[in-house]
């Protein structure tokens, strides 16, 4: 790999200002390029400009999601997506078109530039200038969804609480408390169902229009091409759905039958899923973001000191100021904070940012090590000169994160760990392993839902509801929804990807199968072998096609029934060995 320094982009560039970045786009477009070294320099300079623009948007997005009530932050993000991003998109297209022309004229090493060349070609093929205002409107609608959901709080247990904070009541051994907490949250979400549905309906229509503008019959084909899914198609997704139905749904049914027996209830209700079935107190692995990070560092230190060192670069977890002053963490849940969690790489300074809504639950431990895995991926390939290669396909990015959920399990214990009691650590590991398989059913549900939505773009809300419930019957059997018809019909409102990242969900299924393979490698070959393979593969970034990235870690790129069955069988064998 060739690494080139570049001073093309000023260090103090305000990339949130079109007036500041426009001359750089024009300079690149006009620069003469007649040789491979000149083309390589052009690509590197263009990469730095792209990185500066991406980082400007990243910082504005982080500030907006860390406080959705901050009108100044919201306004700054809105101005960027309304005034700057619509200018960047056509300018970037002109650079893509120039790059495609140069790739056609100047021989470049195939091993190095295959991925970039085919991504550039795809970008040129699908770009339509009339889609720029559509994309702007879609981003604004996503921001509206985040504002609506970020404002959701309830009065419970004598105080106002956010939705993530309410999660801990689902672990109460008092069934009446669980039910009351579940109902008050569900009722709060239903209050905004019409507003959320309206946003979604508008997004579906806009996405279909964008697809039609680019010459696609529906948004499915457009989404697959724009997401650079060169190595699998819808038919592979359908094979995954079938594998989940045949292998994972029966796995889930067996687990739910055990839960029903242990709880001593005639039927499992939605508020019976998070509680410990043995009646033990809820797991309370940490209090506050700082302790969450301290215990994560201890776990990673035992797994591999290289990983702990990378996490240690990001801070101590006490920060709550978004990305201001170079902060890399904002972890605690609070009113006005957008829901969910993410890792966002600031491409110019090459430092990741982790956003969370921690409330002291085991699921926060999962999120912490998951997002840390994304950060490791970003850090391991940050010396790559081309920003496009510092971002892998999402299917492999999620291997980076989901692997950490599984590989850290053995190290959650100890006096400085999340679970000083070995019984609690084993209990948490069982929860994690079981969840790694159970989640596949929800992934299949959301992916199948999206395929139907975007191949039936003129559907009514009633038709959408009916199809959702058919998927729930196919993949989600085992929960009694009697008397909870509306709550069941709008359960999908809890999945924010549908609004902000359409078709970004099957990646979790593909990646989970990769992560489970890496976990199996750790059992069969030892942790050191698995971590070495992990680091070796993550250093590739996105510089190779997806199957080769999987192969770089010694993993098979396959998500059919045989692979799913082999991994699920191994998880069940491990569950039989772990104490209950």
Buried (B, 14 or more C-beta within 10 A) or exposed (E): EEEBEEEBBEEEBEBBEBEBBBEBBEEBEEBEBEEEEBBBBBBBBBBBBBBBBBBBBBBBBBBBBBBBEBEEBBEBBBEBBBEBBBBBBEBBBBBBBBBBEBBEEBEBEEEBBBBBBBBBBBBBEBBBEEBBEBBBBBBBBBBBBBBBBBBBBBEBBEEEBBBBBBBBBBBBBEBEBBBBBBBBBBEBBBEBBEEBBBBBBBBBEBBBBBBBBBEBEBBBBBBBBBBBBBBBEBEBBBBBBBBBBEBBBEBBEEBBEEBBEEBEBEEBBBBBBBBBBEEEEBBBBBEBBBBBBBBBBBBBBBBBEBBBEBBBEBBEBEBBEBBEEEBBBBBBBEBBBBBBBBBBBBBBBBBBBBBBBBBBBBBBBBBBBBBBBBBBBBBBBBEBBBBBBBBBBBBBBBBBBBBBBBBBBBBBBBEEBBBEEEEBBBBBBBBBBBBBBBBBBBBBBBBBBBBBBBBBBEBEBEEBBEBBBEBBEBBBEBBBBEEBEBBBBBBBBEBBBBBBEBBBBBBBBBBBBBBBBBBBBBEEEEBEBBBBBBBEBBBBBBBBBBBBBBBBBBBBBBBEBEBBBBBBEBBBEBBEEBEE
